[in-house]
Amino acid sequence: MDAQRAIRQIERDFEDHHVERLLRYIRQPSVSALNWGNQEMSEMLAEEIREYGGEAEVVQTEEFPVVFGLIDEGAPRTLLFHGLYDVTPAEEPNWLNPPFEPRIHDLPGLGPCVVGRGAEDMKTGIAIAMNAIGAVRKAGEKLPLNVMFVHEASELGSGGLKDFFPRYKRKMERADAAYWLCPMAQTDGTPIVPLSLKGNLMGRLFCRPGGWGGPIGNEIHALNSNWIGNPADRLVEAVACLEKRLEEIYLKGEGWRPSPSQEALCRALAGRMDPERMKTSLGVRRFRQENFAEAVRAHCFRPEFTVLGLQAGFIGEGKSVKVSIPSEAQAVVNMRFQPGEDPGERIENVRRILREGGFGDIEFVVNNHYAGGGTAPEHPLVQSFLAAHRALGADPEVWPVHSAGMPVALWTEELGVPWVGGLPCNAMRKHAANEYAQVAGLLQSEKFLVHFFEGFSRLTY
C-alpha cells in the first residue's frame, strides 16, 4: 500500500465526504436505554462494510444486535476493530443543537467540532475507520491487512457481546489483535494511548426495613424520626462506609498493586499533564486530591465506586412536601476495578465490607459486569502503535491504566490476542450536553490509521 497516496485521498475527500459520514451516523438514533434505533444503526454499518467489498451480518443477541464483518484481502495479518454504535439518552438541557441533528460549531479553544450525541461515545471511531478504509480503496490501493469488525451496543454492559462471543469465537480466532475504536486525545491534540482499561460493573444498593429498623409496609410521618430508623439515612451511611474502606484499601496498598513500570509511566504522565488544562477540559474547579500527581495516580490505580443516583421517599417541587420517613431507599452504583481483577471477587468484597461495617442488611444487586485488561508496553503491537503516532510527529501520553471500562479480557484472555486502543481525536462531554469531536482530530486519526495499517501488516509476534 502506498500510504502517502491514501493520505492524499483522505485530504481531498475529508471536508465533503468524511465529516458527513459521522454526521449521518449521529442522525441515526441508537439509544439502548430506550430501545430506540439500534437495529437500524447496525444495519447501516453492515451495509457499509459490504459496500467496501466485505462480508457482514447483523447478529441478534439477548440484548441488542452485534455487527460482525470481514474485509478479507488475503493478507497474513488480521486486525479486529471493536466499536460501539449505541449512545446514551440525550435529555440534557442547553444543547447547542438538537442532539440527533448534529452541527459543526466553532467551540472556544477547540476550533470546529461536530456536536451531537455519539460524537465521543463512540460513533466517531467507527466513522474514522470506515473513512480510512474507503480512502485506501478510492486511491486504488489494496489494504495491507484484513479487517474484522465487531460493533456492539455497550451502554447496558456489553451483554450482547457476551452472548455473541462464544457463538462467533471460532470465526474471530483468525484475528491477530483487537483494536478499540475510541477517540482519545487532549484538547491540544496530544494522543492518549491506554495500555490497559479497567473492568466495569453496574448495580444497585437497596435498603429496606427489617431487624435494623425502618417503617414496615408503609411510610410513616417524619415526627417519628427520633425513634424510628430511616432507610435513606442508613443507605447514605452504608455508602460512606464503603467509600471509606475502599479508600483505605487503596492507600494501604492492600488490594491490586501497580508494577514498577506502571508506576514509572504514571509519574511521567503526571509530569507532562497540565492540571489547569485538565480542569478546563473536564469542566471542574478542583480535583479531590490537593497534589496533582496523587490525583493522576488515583485516577489510574484506585478502584472506583461511584454513586450515580439516589432515590428515597418524596422529591418534589415547591414549598409543599410530604413529611414522611420512606420505607425503602436505593442507590444506582458503578464500579471500575483494575485490569486482571476478577469481577466476582470485587462483588464479594463489597458485600464483605457491608457486612463487616454492620450493614449486612443492605442488598447489593449486580446488573452486569465484565473484566478489563491490557497489553504490556514492550509488546510489538504497542510499539507499532506508538510508531504510527511518531510518523505524524506526535508524542502521545501513555497511560498505564485508563479509567475507561471495557471487556478487554474477552480479547486478551478468551480470544488470546493483544489489545490496543485509542484514536488521536479530542472528543469529550459524553453523557452530557454538547458532546463533541474535534474536526481536526478526525482528519489526524484517519491519517494515523493509514500509518498503523502499514506498520501492523509487517508485525511478527
C-alpha positions as CSV (number, residue, x, y, z in Angstrom):
1,M,0.0,0.0,0.0
2,D,1.2,3.5,-0.9
3,A,0.4,5.3,2.4
4,Q,1.0,8.8,1.1
5,R,-1.3,8.2,-1.8
6,A,-4.0,7.1,0.6
7,I,-3.4,10.1,2.8
8,R,-3.7,12.5,-0.1
9,Q,-7.0,10.9,-0.9
10,I,-8.2,11.5,2.7
11,E,-7.3,15.1,2.4
12,R,-9.2,15.5,-0.9
13,D,-12.4,13.9,0.4
14,F,-12.3,14.9,4.0
15,E,-14.5,18.1,4.1
16,D,-17.1,17.0,1.6
17,H,-17.5,13.3,2.4
18,H,-15.7,12.1,5.6
19,V,-17.2,14.5,8.1
20,E,-20.6,13.8,6.5
21,R,-20.3,10.1,7.5
22,L,-20.1,11.0,11.2
23,L,-23.0,13.4,10.8
24,R,-25.0,10.6,9.2
25,Y,-24.2,8.2,12.0
26,I,-25.3,10.7,14.7
27,R,-28.5,11.5,12.8
28,Q,-29.5,7.8,13.3
29,P,-30.5,7.5,16.9
30,S,-29.3,4.3,18.6
31,V,-30.2,4.6,22.3
32,S,-30.0,1.3,24.1
33,A,-31.7,2.6,27.3
34,L,-34.8,3.5,25.2
35,N,-34.5,0.6,22.8
36,W,-34.5,3.1,20.0
37,G,-32.8,2.7,16.6
38,N,-30.2,0.1,17.4
39,Q,-31.4,-2.3,14.7
40,E,-31.4,0.5,12.1
41,M,-27.9,1.6,13.1
42,S,-26.5,-1.9,13.0
43,E,-28.0,-2.5,9.5
44,M,-26.4,0.8,8.3
45,L,-22.9,-0.3,9.5
46,A,-23.2,-3.8,8.0
47,E,-24.2,-2.3,4.6
48,E,-21.2,0.0,4.6
49,I,-18.9,-3.0,5.2
50,R,-20.5,-4.7,2.2
51,E,-20.0,-1.6,0.1
52,Y,-16.3,-1.9,0.6
53,G,-16.2,-5.5,-0.5
54,G,-16.6,-7.1,2.8
55,E,-19.0,-9.7,4.3
56,A,-21.2,-8.5,7.1
57,E,-24.1,-9.7,9.2
58,V,-26.3,-8.3,11.9
59,V,-26.2,-10.9,14.7
60,Q,-29.2,-10.8,17.0
61,T,-28.3,-11.3,20.7
62,E,-30.1,-11.4,24.0
63,E,-29.8,-7.6,24.2
64,F,-29.0,-5.7,21.0
65,P,-27.6,-6.7,17.6
66,V,-23.8,-7.1,17.1
67,V,-22.4,-6.2,13.7
68,F,-19.9,-8.8,12.5
69,G,-17.9,-8.3,9.3
70,L,-14.7,-9.1,7.5
71,I,-12.9,-7.4,4.6
72,D,-10.6,-10.2,3.5
73,E,-7.6,-9.0,1.4
74,G,-5.8,-12.3,1.6
75,A,-3.2,-10.7,3.8
76,P,-1.2,-12.6,6.5
77,R,-2.4,-10.3,9.4
78,T,-5.9,-9.6,10.5
79,L,-6.9,-6.6,12.8
80,L,-10.2,-6.8,14.7
81,F,-12.0,-3.4,15.1
82,H,-14.1,-3.3,18.2
83,G,-16.6,-0.4,18.2
84,L,-19.7,0.8,20.0
85,Y,-22.6,2.0,17.8
86,D,-25.1,2.9,20.5
87,V,-25.4,6.0,22.7
88,T,-27.0,7.2,25.9
89,P,-30.2,9.2,26.2
90,A,-29.9,12.8,25.2
91,E,-32.3,14.6,27.5
92,E,-29.9,17.1,29.0
93,P,-30.8,20.8,28.6
94,N,-28.7,23.5,26.9
95,W,-27.7,21.7,23.7
96,L,-26.3,24.0,21.0
97,N,-28.4,21.9,18.5
98,P,-30.8,19.0,18.8
99,P,-28.6,16.1,19.9
100,F,-29.6,13.9,16.9
101,E,-29.3,16.8,14.4
102,P,-25.6,17.3,14.6
103,R,-23.9,20.5,13.6
104,I,-20.4,21.8,13.3
105,H,-19.7,24.6,15.8
106,D,-16.5,26.6,16.5
107,L,-16.1,25.9,20.2
108,P,-13.9,28.2,22.3
109,G,-10.4,26.9,22.5
110,L,-11.2,23.8,20.4
111,G,-12.0,25.1,16.9
112,P,-14.5,23.4,14.6
113,C,-16.2,20.5,16.3
114,V,-19.0,18.1,15.5
115,V,-21.7,18.4,18.2
116,G,-24.2,15.7,18.8
117,R,-25.0,12.6,20.8
118,G,-22.4,9.9,20.0
119,A,-19.6,12.3,18.9
120,E,-17.4,11.0,21.7
121,D,-19.1,7.8,22.8
122,M,-18.5,6.3,20.3
123,K,-19.6,6.8,16.7
124,T,-16.6,8.9,15.8
125,G,-14.2,6.0,16.0
126,I,-16.3,3.8,13.6
127,A,-16.6,6.7,11.2
128,I,-12.9,7.3,11.2
129,A,-12.1,3.6,10.5
130,M,-14.6,3.4,7.6
131,N,-13.3,6.7,6.1
132,A,-9.7,5.4,6.2
133,I,-10.6,2.1,4.6
134,G,-12.7,3.9,2.0
135,A,-9.8,6.3,1.2
136,V,-7.4,3.4,0.6
137,R,-10.0,1.8,-1.7
138,K,-10.6,5.1,-3.6
139,A,-6.9,5.7,-4.0
140,G,-6.7,2.4,-5.9
141,E,-4.7,0.8,-3.2
142,K,-5.1,-2.6,-1.5
143,L,-5.3,-2.8,2.2
144,P,-2.1,-4.4,3.6
145,L,-4.2,-6.3,6.2
146,N,-7.5,-8.0,6.7
147,V,-10.0,-6.1,8.7
148,M,-12.6,-7.7,11.0
149,F,-15.4,-5.8,12.6
150,V,-17.2,-6.4,15.9
151,H,-19.5,-3.5,16.7
152,E,-21.8,-3.7,19.7
153,A,-24.2,-1.8,21.8
154,S,-22.4,-1.4,25.1
155,E,-24.3,1.1,27.3
156,L,-26.2,-1.7,29.1
157,G,-23.0,-3.6,29.9
158,S,-21.9,-5.4,26.8
159,G,-24.5,-8.2,27.4
160,G,-24.9,-8.6,23.7
161,L,-21.2,-9.1,23.2
162,K,-21.1,-11.7,25.9
163,D,-23.9,-13.6,24.1
164,F,-22.2,-13.1,20.7
165,F,-18.7,-14.1,21.7
166,P,-19.0,-17.9,22.2
167,R,-21.1,-18.2,19.1
168,Y,-18.5,-16.5,16.9
169,K,-15.3,-17.2,18.7
170,R,-14.1,-19.7,16.0
171,K,-14.5,-17.1,13.3
172,M,-12.7,-14.4,15.4
173,E,-9.8,-16.7,16.0
174,R,-8.2,-15.6,12.8
175,A,-7.7,-12.1,14.3
176,D,-4.1,-11.2,15.4
177,A,-5.0,-8.2,17.5
178,A,-8.0,-6.3,18.8
179,Y,-8.3,-2.5,18.4
180,W,-10.7,-0.4,20.4
181,L,-12.0,2.5,18.2
182,C,-12.3,5.2,20.8
183,P,-11.3,8.8,20.2
184,M,-8.7,9.7,22.9
185,A,-6.7,12.9,22.8
186,Q,-6.2,16.0,24.9
187,T,-7.7,19.3,23.8
188,D,-4.4,20.3,22.2
189,G,-4.5,17.1,20.1
190,T,-2.0,15.2,22.1
191,P,-2.9,11.5,21.6
192,I,-3.8,9.3,24.6
193,V,-2.6,5.7,24.4
194,P,-4.1,3.5,27.1
195,L,-2.2,0.3,27.7
196,S,-5.0,-1.2,29.9
197,L,-8.6,-0.4,30.7
198,K,-10.5,-1.1,33.9
199,G,-13.2,-3.7,34.4
200,N,-16.8,-2.4,34.9
201,L,-19.8,-3.2,37.0
202,M,-23.3,-1.7,37.2
203,G,-25.6,-2.4,40.1
204,R,-27.9,-1.1,42.8
205,L,-27.9,-0.9,46.6
206,F,-31.2,-1.4,48.4
207,C,-32.1,-0.5,52.0
208,R,-35.4,-2.0,53.1
209,P,-37.0,-2.1,56.6
210,G,-36.0,-5.1,58.8
211,G,-34.4,-6.0,62.0
212,W,-32.3,-2.8,62.0
213,G,-35.4,-0.7,61.9
214,G,-37.4,1.3,59.4
215,P,-41.1,1.6,58.7
216,I,-42.5,-1.8,57.5
217,G,-45.2,-1.9,54.8
218,N,-45.8,1.8,54.6
219,E,-44.2,5.2,55.1
220,I,-44.8,6.9,58.4
221,H,-44.8,10.6,59.5
222,A,-41.4,12.2,60.0
223,L,-42.3,13.2,63.6
224,N,-41.2,9.6,64.4
225,S,-37.7,10.1,63.1
226,N,-36.1,10.2,66.6
227,W,-37.2,6.7,67.4
228,I,-37.7,5.0,64.0
229,G,-34.8,4.4,61.6
230,N,-34.8,6.0,58.2
231,P,-33.7,3.8,55.2
232,A,-32.4,6.9,53.4
233,D,-30.1,7.7,56.3
234,R,-28.9,4.1,56.6
235,L,-28.2,3.8,52.9
236,V,-26.1,7.0,52.9
237,E,-24.2,5.7,55.9
238,A,-23.6,2.4,54.1
239,V,-22.3,4.2,51.1
240,A,-20.0,6.3,53.3
241,C,-18.7,3.1,54.9
242,L,-17.9,1.6,51.5
243,E,-16.1,4.6,50.2
244,K,-14.0,4.9,53.4
245,R,-13.0,1.3,53.4
246,L,-12.2,1.3,49.6
247,E,-10.0,4.4,50.1
248,E,-8.2,2.7,53.0
249,I,-7.5,-0.4,50.8
250,Y,-6.0,1.8,48.1
251,L,-3.9,4.0,50.4
252,K,-2.5,1.0,52.3
253,G,-1.8,-1.0,49.2
254,E,-3.9,-3.9,50.4
255,G,-5.5,-4.6,47.0
256,W,-4.3,-4.6,43.5
257,R,-0.8,-3.0,43.2
258,P,0.7,-1.5,40.1
259,S,4.1,-2.8,38.8
260,P,7.2,-0.6,39.0
261,S,6.9,0.1,35.2
262,Q,3.3,1.2,35.6
263,E,4.3,3.5,38.5
264,A,7.0,5.0,36.3
265,L,4.6,5.6,33.4
266,C,2.2,7.2,35.9
267,R,4.8,9.6,37.2
268,A,5.8,10.5,33.7
269,L,2.2,11.1,32.8
270,A,1.5,13.4,35.7
271,G,4.7,15.3,35.0
272,R,3.7,16.2,31.4
273,M,0.0,16.9,32.0
274,D,-1.3,20.5,32.6
275,P,-3.6,20.5,35.7
276,E,-5.3,23.7,34.7
277,R,-5.9,22.4,31.1
278,M,-7.4,19.2,32.6
279,K,-9.8,21.2,34.8
280,T,-10.9,23.2,31.9
281,S,-11.5,20.2,29.7
282,L,-13.4,18.4,32.4
283,G,-15.4,21.4,33.4
284,V,-14.4,21.4,37.1
285,R,-12.7,23.7,39.5
286,R,-10.6,21.3,41.5
287,F,-9.5,17.7,41.9
288,R,-10.3,15.7,45.1
289,Q,-6.6,15.5,45.8
290,E,-4.5,18.6,46.6
291,N,-1.4,17.2,44.9
292,F,-1.9,16.7,41.1
293,A,0.5,13.7,40.9
294,E,-1.6,12.0,43.6
295,A,-4.8,12.8,41.6
296,V,-3.3,11.2,38.5
297,R,-2.2,8.1,40.4
298,A,-5.6,7.7,42.0
299,H,-7.3,8.1,38.6
300,C,-5.1,5.3,37.2
301,F,-4.8,2.9,40.1
302,R,-7.6,3.3,42.5
303,P,-10.7,1.2,42.0
304,E,-13.7,3.3,41.6
305,F,-17.0,3.2,43.4
306,T,-19.5,5.8,42.2
307,V,-23.0,6.6,43.3
308,L,-24.8,7.6,40.1
309,G,-28.2,8.3,41.7
310,L,-30.1,8.1,45.0
311,Q,-33.8,7.6,45.4
312,A,-36.0,7.5,48.5
313,G,-39.3,8.9,49.5
314,F,-40.8,12.2,48.3
315,I,-38.9,14.5,45.9
316,G,-41.0,17.3,44.5
317,E,-41.0,21.0,43.7
318,G,-42.4,23.9,45.6
319,K,-42.9,24.6,49.3
320,S,-45.4,21.8,49.9
321,V,-43.8,18.5,50.8
322,K,-44.8,15.1,52.0
323,V,-43.3,14.8,55.5
324,S,-42.7,11.1,55.7
325,I,-40.0,8.6,56.5
326,P,-39.6,6.5,53.3
327,S,-40.0,2.7,53.6
328,E,-37.1,2.0,51.1
329,A,-34.1,3.7,49.6
330,Q,-31.9,2.7,46.7
331,A,-28.7,3.8,45.0
332,V,-27.5,3.1,41.5
333,V,-23.8,2.5,41.5
334,N,-20.9,1.9,39.1
335,M,-17.7,0.1,40.0
336,R,-14.4,0.1,38.0
337,F,-11.7,-2.3,39.0
338,Q,-8.2,-2.9,37.9
339,P,-7.1,-4.9,34.8
340,G,-6.8,-8.6,35.6
341,E,-9.1,-8.4,38.7
342,D,-12.0,-10.9,38.9
343,P,-15.4,-9.2,38.9
344,G,-16.8,-11.9,41.2
345,E,-14.1,-11.2,43.8
346,R,-14.8,-7.5,43.6
347,I,-18.5,-8.1,44.1
348,E,-17.9,-10.3,47.1
349,N,-15.5,-7.7,48.5
350,V,-18.3,-5.0,48.5
351,R,-20.7,-7.4,50.3
352,R,-18.0,-8.3,52.8
353,I,-17.3,-4.6,53.6
354,L,-21.0,-4.0,54.1
355,R,-21.3,-7.0,56.5
356,E,-18.2,-6.0,58.5
357,G,-19.4,-2.4,58.7
358,G,-22.8,-3.5,60.2
359,F,-24.7,-3.1,57.0
360,G,-25.3,-6.8,56.1
361,D,-29.0,-6.0,55.5
362,I,-28.1,-3.7,52.5
363,E,-28.8,-5.7,49.3
364,F,-26.3,-5.4,46.5
365,V,-27.9,-6.3,43.2
366,V,-25.5,-6.6,40.2
367,N,-27.0,-5.9,36.8
368,N,-23.9,-6.7,34.7
369,H,-20.1,-6.8,34.9
370,Y,-17.0,-7.6,32.9
371,A,-13.3,-7.8,33.3
372,G,-10.8,-5.3,32.0
373,G,-7.3,-6.0,30.7
374,G,-4.5,-4.7,28.5
375,T,-1.2,-5.3,26.8
376,A,2.4,-4.9,28.0
377,P,4.2,-1.7,26.9
378,E,7.0,-3.7,25.3
379,H,4.7,-5.8,23.1
380,P,5.3,-5.3,19.3
381,L,1.7,-4.2,18.8
382,V,2.1,-1.3,21.3
383,Q,5.4,-0.3,19.8
384,S,3.9,-0.3,16.2
385,F,1.0,1.8,17.5
386,L,3.4,4.4,19.0
387,A,5.5,4.4,15.9
388,A,2.4,5.3,13.8
389,H,1.9,8.3,16.1
390,R,5.5,9.3,15.7
391,A,5.2,9.1,12.0
392,L,2.8,12.1,12.2
393,G,5.1,14.0,14.6
394,A,3.0,13.2,17.7
395,D,4.3,12.5,21.2
396,P,1.4,10.6,22.8
397,E,0.6,10.3,26.5
398,V,1.0,6.7,27.5
399,W,-1.4,5.7,30.3
400,P,-0.6,2.5,32.3
401,V,-4.2,2.1,33.2
402,H,-7.1,4.2,31.9
403,S,-10.4,4.5,33.8
404,A,-12.5,3.7,30.7
405,G,-14.2,0.4,31.3
406,M,-14.4,-2.2,28.5
407,P,-14.5,-6.0,28.4
408,V,-10.8,-6.2,27.3
409,A,-10.4,-9.6,28.9
410,L,-12.6,-11.1,26.2
411,W,-9.9,-10.3,23.7
412,T,-6.8,-10.8,25.7
413,E,-7.9,-13.8,27.8
414,E,-10.7,-15.5,25.9
415,L,-9.5,-14.9,22.4
416,G,-5.9,-14.7,23.4
417,V,-4.8,-11.8,21.2
418,P,-3.1,-8.5,22.2
419,W,-5.2,-5.4,22.6
420,V,-4.7,-1.7,21.8
421,G,-7.0,1.3,21.8
422,G,-7.4,5.0,21.1
423,L,-7.5,7.4,18.1
424,P,-5.8,10.8,18.2
425,C,-9.1,12.8,18.2
426,N,-10.2,15.0,21.1
427,A,-13.8,14.2,21.9
428,M,-15.5,14.9,25.2
429,R,-18.7,15.5,27.1
430,K,-20.1,12.1,26.8
431,H,-23.4,11.6,28.7
432,A,-23.7,15.4,28.8
433,A,-25.0,18.2,26.6
434,N,-22.9,19.3,23.7
435,E,-20.9,16.1,23.3
436,Y,-18.3,16.9,20.6
437,A,-15.5,15.6,18.5
438,Q,-12.8,18.0,17.1
439,V,-12.9,18.0,13.3
440,A,-9.1,18.4,13.1
441,G,-8.8,15.2,15.2
442,L,-11.0,13.3,12.8
443,L,-8.5,14.1,10.0
444,Q,-5.5,13.3,12.1
445,S,-7.0,10.0,13.1
446,E,-7.6,8.9,9.6
447,K,-4.0,9.6,8.6
448,F,-2.9,7.8,11.7
449,L,-4.8,4.7,10.8
450,V,-3.2,4.5,7.4
451,H,0.2,4.5,9.0
452,F,-0.9,1.9,11.6
453,F,-2.3,-0.3,8.9
454,E,1.1,-0.3,7.2
455,G,3.1,-1.0,10.4
456,F,0.7,-3.6,11.7
457,S,0.9,-5.6,8.4
458,R,4.6,-6.1,8.9
459,L,4.4,-7.2,12.6
460,T,5.5,-10.6,13.8
461,Y,4.9,-11.9,17.3
